[in-house]
């Protein structure tokens, strides 16, 4: 999640050594832009030295989907709540994998506080 004038560069590399046959690897980078001034760059890489592998990579960068937001608004959900639901939907895949309940709760609270901080000056103008 990128706010304000945040910048990020993801440079990932999957390396498969010659003896690592049957390797199955996937590299993913997802960016959610909550500002028109934010910037995200993804540079995924594969270095494969074996011939019997399955390695892929993918990267996405997007703003909140206006159609998803409209759907929630048309169901009577206020804009701030709708945007929060969409942001947490973005993070849920990762948050759902965290087994430590305290860490899970702390990360959700941190995301919520960052989002609340951003909504104070008017996130609706930036989405």
CNS distance restraints for C-alpha pairs under 8 A (distance, minus, plus):
assign (resid   1 and name CA) (resid  31 and name CA) 5.95 0.50 0.50
assign (resid   1 and name CA) (resid  32 and name CA) 4.56 0.50 0.50
assign (resid   1 and name CA) (resid  33 and name CA) 5.84 0.50 0.50
assign (resid   1 and name CA) (resid  34 and name CA) 6.83 0.50 0.50
assign (resid   2 and name CA) (resid   6 and name CA) 5.59 0.50 0.50
assign (resid   2 and name CA) (resid   7 and name CA) 7.37 0.50 0.50
assign (resid   2 and name CA) (resid  31 and name CA) 7.28 0.50 0.50
assign (resid   2 and name CA) (resid  32 and name CA) 6.14 0.50 0.50
assign (resid   2 and name CA) (resid  33 and name CA) 4.95 0.50 0.50
assign (resid   2 and name CA) (resid  34 and name CA) 5.79 0.50 0.50
assign (resid   2 and name CA) (resid  35 and name CA) 7.02 0.50 0.50
assign (resid   2 and name CA) (resid  38 and name CA) 6.07 0.50 0.50
assign (resid   2 and name CA) (resid  39 and name CA) 7.67 0.50 0.50
assign (resid   3 and name CA) (resid  33 and name CA) 6.70 0.50 0.50
assign (resid   3 and name CA) (resid  34 and name CA) 5.23 0.50 0.50
assign (resid   3 and name CA) (resid  35 and name CA) 5.49 0.50 0.50
assign (resid   3 and name CA) (resid  38 and name CA) 6.32 0.50 0.50
assign (resid   3 and name CA) (resid 118 and name CA) 7.38 0.50 0.50
assign (resid   4 and name CA) (resid  34 and name CA) 7.37 0.50 0.50
assign (resid   4 and name CA) (resid  35 and name CA) 5.42 0.50 0.50
assign (resid   4 and name CA) (resid  36 and name CA) 7.80 0.50 0.50
assign (resid   4 and name CA) (resid  37 and name CA) 6.16 0.50 0.50
assign (resid   4 and name CA) (resid  38 and name CA) 5.96 0.50 0.50
assign (resid   5 and name CA) (resid  35 and name CA) 7.25 0.50 0.50
assign (resid   5 and name CA) (resid  37 and name CA) 4.94 0.50 0.50
assign (resid   5 and name CA) (resid  38 and name CA) 4.50 0.50 0.50
assign (resid   5 and name CA) (resid  39 and name CA) 7.36 0.50 0.50
assign (resid   6 and name CA) (resid  37 and name CA) 7.54 0.50 0.50
assign (resid   6 and name CA) (resid  38 and name CA) 4.85 0.50 0.50
assign (resid   6 and name CA) (resid  39 and name CA) 6.43 0.50 0.50
assign (resid   7 and name CA) (resid  38 and name CA) 5.84 0.50 0.50
assign (resid   7 and name CA) (resid  39 and name CA) 4.83 0.50 0.50
assign (resid   7 and name CA) (resid  40 and name CA) 5.82 0.50 0.50
assign (resid   8 and name CA) (resid  39 and name CA) 6.49 0.50 0.50
assign (resid   8 and name CA) (resid  40 and name CA) 4.89 0.50 0.50
assign (resid   8 and name CA) (resid  41 and name CA) 6.21 0.50 0.50
assign (resid   9 and name CA) (resid  40 and name CA) 6.03 0.50 0.50
assign (resid   9 and name CA) (resid  41 and name CA) 4.76 0.50 0.50
assign (resid   9 and name CA) (resid  42 and name CA) 5.85 0.50 0.50
assign (resid   9 and name CA) (resid  43 and name CA) 7.54 0.50 0.50
assign (resid  10 and name CA) (resid  29 and name CA) 7.35 0.50 0.50
assign (resid  10 and name CA) (resid  41 and name CA) 6.28 0.50 0.50
assign (resid  10 and name CA) (resid  42 and name CA) 4.78 0.50 0.50
assign (resid  10 and name CA) (resid  43 and name CA) 5.85 0.50 0.50
assign (resid  10 and name CA) (resid  44 and name CA) 7.37 0.50 0.50
assign (resid  11 and name CA) (resid  42 and name CA) 6.26 0.50 0.50
assign (resid  11 and name CA) (resid  43 and name CA) 4.68 0.50 0.50
assign (resid  11 and name CA) (resid  44 and name CA) 5.70 0.50 0.50
assign (resid  11 and name CA) (resid  45 and name CA) 7.52 0.50 0.50
assign (resid  12 and name CA) (resid  27 and name CA) 7.53 0.50 0.50
assign (resid  12 and name CA) (resid  43 and name CA) 6.46 0.50 0.50
assign (resid  12 and name CA) (resid  44 and name CA) 4.84 0.50 0.50
assign (resid  12 and name CA) (resid  45 and name CA) 5.85 0.50 0.50
assign (resid  13 and name CA) (resid  44 and name CA) 6.14 0.50 0.50
assign (resid  13 and name CA) (resid  45 and name CA) 4.56 0.50 0.50
assign (resid  13 and name CA) (resid  46 and name CA) 5.59 0.50 0.50
assign (resid  13 and name CA) (resid  47 and name CA) 7.17 0.50 0.50
assign (resid  14 and name CA) (resid  25 and name CA) 7.61 0.50 0.50
assign (resid  14 and name CA) (resid  27 and name CA) 7.44 0.50 0.50
assign (resid  14 and name CA) (resid  45 and name CA) 6.32 0.50 0.50
assign (resid  14 and name CA) (resid  46 and name CA) 4.89 0.50 0.50
assign (resid  14 and name CA) (resid  47 and name CA) 6.06 0.50 0.50
assign (resid  14 and name CA) (resid  48 and name CA) 7.79 0.50 0.50
assign (resid  15 and name CA) (resid  46 and name CA) 6.21 0.50 0.50
assign (resid  15 and name CA) (resid  47 and name CA) 4.75 0.50 0.50
assign (resid  15 and name CA) (resid  48 and name CA) 5.93 0.50 0.50
assign (resid  15 and name CA) (resid  49 and name CA) 7.92 0.50 0.50
assign (resid  16 and name CA) (resid  20 and name CA) 6.11 0.50 0.50
assign (resid  16 and name CA) (resid  23 and name CA) 7.37 0.50 0.50
assign (resid  16 and name CA) (resid  47 and name CA) 6.27 0.50 0.50
assign (resid  16 and name CA) (resid  48 and name CA) 4.82 0.50 0.50
assign (resid  16 and name CA) (resid  49 and name CA) 5.77 0.50 0.50
assign (resid  16 and name CA) (resid  50 and name CA) 6.53 0.50 0.50
assign (resid  17 and name CA) (resid  48 and name CA) 6.80 0.50 0.50
assign (resid  17 and name CA) (resid  49 and name CA) 5.32 0.50 0.50
assign (resid  17 and name CA) (resid  50 and name CA) 6.29 0.50 0.50
assign (resid  18 and name CA) (resid  48 and name CA) 7.81 0.50 0.50
assign (resid  18 and name CA) (resid  49 and name CA) 4.75 0.50 0.50
assign (resid  18 and name CA) (resid  50 and name CA) 4.44 0.50 0.50
assign (resid  18 and name CA) (resid  51 and name CA) 7.95 0.50 0.50
assign (resid  19 and name CA) (resid  50 and name CA) 6.69 0.50 0.50
assign (resid  20 and name CA) (resid  50 and name CA) 6.47 0.50 0.50
assign (resid  21 and name CA) (resid  50 and name CA) 5.96 0.50 0.50
assign (resid  21 and name CA) (resid  51 and name CA) 6.95 0.50 0.50
assign (resid  21 and name CA) (resid  52 and name CA) 5.25 0.50 0.50
assign (resid  21 and name CA) (resid  53 and name CA) 5.95 0.50 0.50
assign (resid  22 and name CA) (resid  52 and name CA) 5.44 0.50 0.50
assign (resid  22 and name CA) (resid  53 and name CA) 4.86 0.50 0.50
assign (resid  22 and name CA) (resid  54 and name CA) 7.24 0.50 0.50
assign (resid  23 and name CA) (resid  52 and name CA) 7.45 0.50 0.50
assign (resid  23 and name CA) (resid  53 and name CA) 4.87 0.50 0.50
assign (resid  23 and name CA) (resid  54 and name CA) 6.16 0.50 0.50
assign (resid  23 and name CA) (resid  55 and name CA) 7.44 0.50 0.50
assign (resid  24 and name CA) (resid  53 and name CA) 6.04 0.50 0.50
assign (resid  24 and name CA) (resid  54 and name CA) 4.72 0.50 0.50
assign (resid  24 and name CA) (resid  55 and name CA) 5.70 0.50 0.50
assign (resid  25 and name CA) (resid  54 and name CA) 6.38 0.50 0.50
assign (resid  25 and name CA) (resid  55 and name CA) 4.71 0.50 0.50
assign (resid  25 and name CA) (resid  56 and name CA) 6.54 0.50 0.50
assign (resid  26 and name CA) (resid  55 and name CA) 5.70 0.50 0.50
assign (resid  26 and name CA) (resid  56 and name CA) 4.94 0.50 0.50
assign (resid  26 and name CA) (resid  57 and name CA) 5.47 0.50 0.50
assign (resid  27 and name CA) (resid  44 and name CA) 7.45 0.50 0.50
assign (resid  27 and name CA) (resid  56 and name CA) 6.46 0.50 0.50
assign (resid  27 and name CA) (resid  57 and name CA) 4.54 0.50 0.50
assign (resid  27 and name CA) (resid  58 and name CA) 6.41 0.50 0.50
assign (resid  28 and name CA) (resid  57 and name CA) 5.76 0.50 0.50
assign (resid  28 and name CA) (resid  58 and name CA) 5.02 0.50 0.50
assign (resid  28 and name CA) (resid  59 and name CA) 5.74 0.50 0.50
assign (resid  29 and name CA) (resid  42 and name CA) 7.16 0.50 0.50
assign (resid  29 and name CA) (resid  58 and name CA) 6.49 0.50 0.50
assign (resid  29 and name CA) (resid  59 and name CA) 4.65 0.50 0.50
assign (resid  29 and name CA) (resid  60 and name CA) 6.47 0.50 0.50
assign (resid  30 and name CA) (resid  59 and name CA) 5.68 0.50 0.50
assign (resid  30 and name CA) (resid  60 and name CA) 4.88 0.50 0.50
assign (resid  30 and name CA) (resid  61 and name CA) 6.02 0.50 0.50
assign (resid  31 and name CA) (resid  40 and name CA) 6.88 0.50 0.50
assign (resid  31 and name CA) (resid  60 and name CA) 6.12 0.50 0.50
assign (resid  31 and name CA) (resid  61 and name CA) 4.61 0.50 0.50
assign (resid  31 and name CA) (resid  62 and name CA) 6.47 0.50 0.50
assign (resid  32 and name CA) (resid  61 and name CA) 6.00 0.50 0.50
assign (resid  32 and name CA) (resid  62 and name CA) 5.35 0.50 0.50
assign (resid  32 and name CA) (resid  63 and name CA) 5.69 0.50 0.50
assign (resid  32 and name CA) (resid  64 and name CA) 7.18 0.50 0.50
assign (resid  32 and name CA) (resid  90 and name CA) 7.68 0.50 0.50
assign (resid  33 and name CA) (resid  38 and name CA) 6.47 0.50 0.50
assign (resid  33 and name CA) (resid  39 and name CA) 7.71 0.50 0.50
assign (resid  33 and name CA) (resid  61 and name CA) 7.12 0.50 0.50
assign (resid  33 and name CA) (resid  62 and name CA) 5.80 0.50 0.50
assign (resid  33 and name CA) (resid  63 and name CA) 4.75 0.50 0.50
assign (resid  33 and name CA) (resid  64 and name CA) 7.34 0.50 0.50
assign (resid  34 and name CA) (resid  38 and name CA) 7.52 0.50 0.50
assign (resid  34 and name CA) (resid  63 and name CA) 6.13 0.50 0.50
assign (resid  34 and name CA) (resid  64 and name CA) 7.26 0.50 0.50
assign (resid  34 and name CA) (resid 123 and name CA) 7.80 0.50 0.50
assign (resid  34 and name CA) (resid 126 and name CA) 6.52 0.50 0.50
assign (resid  34 and name CA) (resid 127 and name CA) 5.96 0.50 0.50
assign (resid  35 and name CA) (resid  63 and name CA) 7.93 0.50 0.50
assign (resid  35 and name CA) (resid 126 and name CA) 5.32 0.50 0.50
assign (resid  35 and name CA) (resid 127 and name CA) 6.66 0.50 0.50
assign (resid  36 and name CA) (resid 126 and name CA) 6.68 0.50 0.50
assign (resid  40 and name CA) (resid  61 and name CA) 7.04 0.50 0.50
assign (resid  42 and name CA) (resid  59 and name CA) 6.57 0.50 0.50
assign (resid  44 and name CA) (resid  57 and name CA) 6.60 0.50 0.50
assign (resid  44 and name CA) (resid  58 and name CA) 7.42 0.50 0.50
assign (resid  44 and name CA) (resid  59 and name CA) 7.71 0.50 0.50
assign (resid  45 and name CA) (resid  57 and name CA) 7.66 0.50 0.50
assign (resid  46 and name CA) (resid  55 and name CA) 7.57 0.50 0.50
assign (resid  46 and name CA) (resid  56 and name CA) 7.90 0.50 0.50
assign (resid  63 and name CA) (resid 127 and name CA) 7.04 0.50 0.50
assign (resid  64 and name CA) (resid  68 and name CA) 7.85 0.50 0.50
assign (resid  64 and name CA) (resid  69 and name CA) 7.47 0.50 0.50
assign (resid  64 and name CA) (resid  83 and name CA) 7.76 0.50 0.50
assign (resid  64 and name CA) (resid  86 and name CA) 7.12 0.50 0.50
assign (resid  64 and name CA) (resid  87 and name CA) 7.79 0.50 0.50
assign (resid  64 and name CA) (resid 127 and name CA) 6.62 0.50 0.50
assign (resid  65 and name CA) (resid  69 and name CA) 6.30 0.50 0.50
assign (resid  66 and name CA) (resid  70 and name CA) 5.97 0.50 0.50
assign (resid  67 and name CA) (resid  71 and name CA) 6.12 0.50 0.50
assign (resid  68 and name CA) (resid  72 and name CA) 6.49 0.50 0.50
assign (resid  68 and name CA) (resid  86 and name CA) 7.91 0.50 0.50
assign (resid  69 and name CA) (resid  73 and name CA) 6.20 0.50 0.50
assign (resid  69 and name CA) (resid  79 and name CA) 7.76 0.50 0.50
assign (resid  69 and name CA) (resid  82 and name CA) 6.23 0.50 0.50
assign (resid  69 and name CA) (resid  83 and name CA) 6.85 0.50 0.50
assign (resid  69 and name CA) (resid  86 and name CA) 7.60 0.50 0.50
assign (resid  70 and name CA) (resid  74 and name CA) 5.93 0.50 0.50
assign (resid  71 and name CA) (resid  75 and name CA) 6.54 0.50 0.50
assign (resid  72 and name CA) (resid  76 and name CA) 6.86 0.50 0.50
assign (resid  72 and name CA) (resid  77 and name CA) 5.64 0.50 0.50
assign (resid  72 and name CA) (resid  82 and name CA) 5.86 0.50 0.50
assign (resid  73 and name CA) (resid  77 and name CA) 4.97 0.50 0.50
assign (resid  73 and name CA) (resid  78 and name CA) 6.15 0.50 0.50
assign (resid  73 and name CA) (resid  79 and name CA) 6.38 0.50 0.50
assign (resid  73 and name CA) (resid  82 and name CA) 6.79 0.50 0.50
assign (resid  77 and name CA) (resid  81 and name CA) 6.44 0.50 0.50
assign (resid  77 and name CA) (resid  82 and name CA) 5.99 0.50 0.50
assign (resid  78 and name CA) (resid  82 and name CA) 6.06 0.50 0.50
assign (resid  79 and name CA) (resid  83 and name CA) 6.06 0.50 0.50
assign (resid  79 and name CA) (resid 124 and name CA) 7.44 0.50 0.50
assign (resid  80 and name CA) (resid  84 and name CA) 6.21 0.50 0.50
assign (resid  80 and name CA) (resid 119 and name CA) 7.53 0.50 0.50
assign (resid  80 and name CA) (resid 124 and name CA) 7.67 0.50 0.50
assign (resid  81 and name CA) (resid  85 and name CA) 6.14 0.50 0.50
assign (resid  82 and name CA) (resid  86 and name CA) 6.31 0.50 0.50
assign (resid  83 and name CA) (resid  87 and name CA) 6.16 0.50 0.50
assign (resid  84 and name CA) (resid  88 and name CA) 6.13 0.50 0.50
assign (resid  84 and name CA) (resid 112 and name CA) 7.80 0.50 0.50
assign (resid  84 and name CA) (resid 115 and name CA) 7.42 0.50 0.50
assign (resid  85 and name CA) (resid  89 and name CA) 6.01 0.50 0.50
assign (resid  86 and name CA) (resid  90 and name CA) 6.33 0.50 0.50
assign (resid  87 and name CA) (resid  91 and name CA) 6.58 0.50 0.50
assign (resid  88 and name CA) (resid  92 and name CA) 5.83 0.50 0.50
assign (resid  89 and name CA) (resid  93 and name CA) 7.77 0.50 0.50
assign (resid  91 and name CA) (resid  95 and name CA) 6.08 0.50 0.50
assign (resid  92 and name CA) (resid  96 and name CA) 5.59 0.50 0.50
assign (resid  93 and name CA) (resid  97 and name CA) 6.89 0.50 0.50
assign (resid  94 and name CA) (resid  98 and name CA) 7.11 0.50 0.50
assign (resid  95 and name CA) (resid 104 and name CA) 6.35 0.50 0.50
assign (resid  95 and name CA) (resid 107 and name CA) 7.93 0.50 0.50
assign (resid  95 and name CA) (resid 108 and name CA) 7.90 0.50 0.50
assign (resid  98 and name CA) (resid 103 and name CA) 7.44 0.50 0.50
assign (resid  98 and name CA) (resid 104 and name CA) 5.88 0.50 0.50
assign (resid  99 and name CA) (resid 104 and name CA) 7.27 0.50 0.50
assign (resid 100 and name CA) (resid 104 and name CA) 6.13 0.50 0.50
assign (resid 101 and name CA) (resid 105 and name CA) 6.08 0.50 0.50
assign (resid 102 and name CA) (resid 106 and name CA) 6.09 0.50 0.50
assign (resid 103 and name CA) (resid 107 and name CA) 6.11 0.50 0.50
assign (resid 104 and name CA) (resid 108 and name CA) 6.31 0.50 0.50
assign (resid 105 and name CA) (resid 109 and name CA) 6.15 0.50 0.50
assign (resid 106 and name CA) (resid 110 and name CA) 6.13 0.50 0.50
assign (resid 107 and name CA) (resid 111 and name CA) 6.15 0.50 0.50
assign (resid 108 and name CA) (resid 112 and name CA) 6.11 0.50 0.50
assign (resid 109 and name CA) (resid 113 and name CA) 6.06 0.50 0.50
assign (resid 110 and name CA) (resid 114 and name CA) 6.19 0.50 0.50
assign (resid 111 and name CA) (resid 115 and name CA) 6.12 0.50 0.50
assign (resid 112 and name CA) (resid 116 and name CA) 6.02 0.50 0.50
assign (resid 113 and name CA) (resid 117 and name CA) 6.00 0.50 0.50
assign (resid 114 and name CA) (resid 118 and name CA) 6.22 0.50 0.50
assign (resid 115 and name CA) (resid 119 and name CA) 6.15 0.50 0.50
assign (resid 116 and name CA) (resid 120 and name CA) 6.42 0.50 0.50
assign (resid 117 and name CA) (resid 121 and name CA) 7.98 0.50 0.50
assign (resid 118 and name CA) (resid 122 and name CA) 7.20 0.50 0.50
assign (resid 118 and name CA) (resid 123 and name CA) 6.04 0.50 0.50
assign (resid 119 and name CA) (resid 123 and name CA) 4.48 0.50 0.50
assign (resid 119 and name CA) (resid 124 and name CA) 7.46 0.50 0.50
assign (resid 122 and name CA) (resid 126 and name CA) 7.33 0.50 0.50
assign (resid 123 and name CA) (resid 127 and name CA) 6.29 0.50 0.50
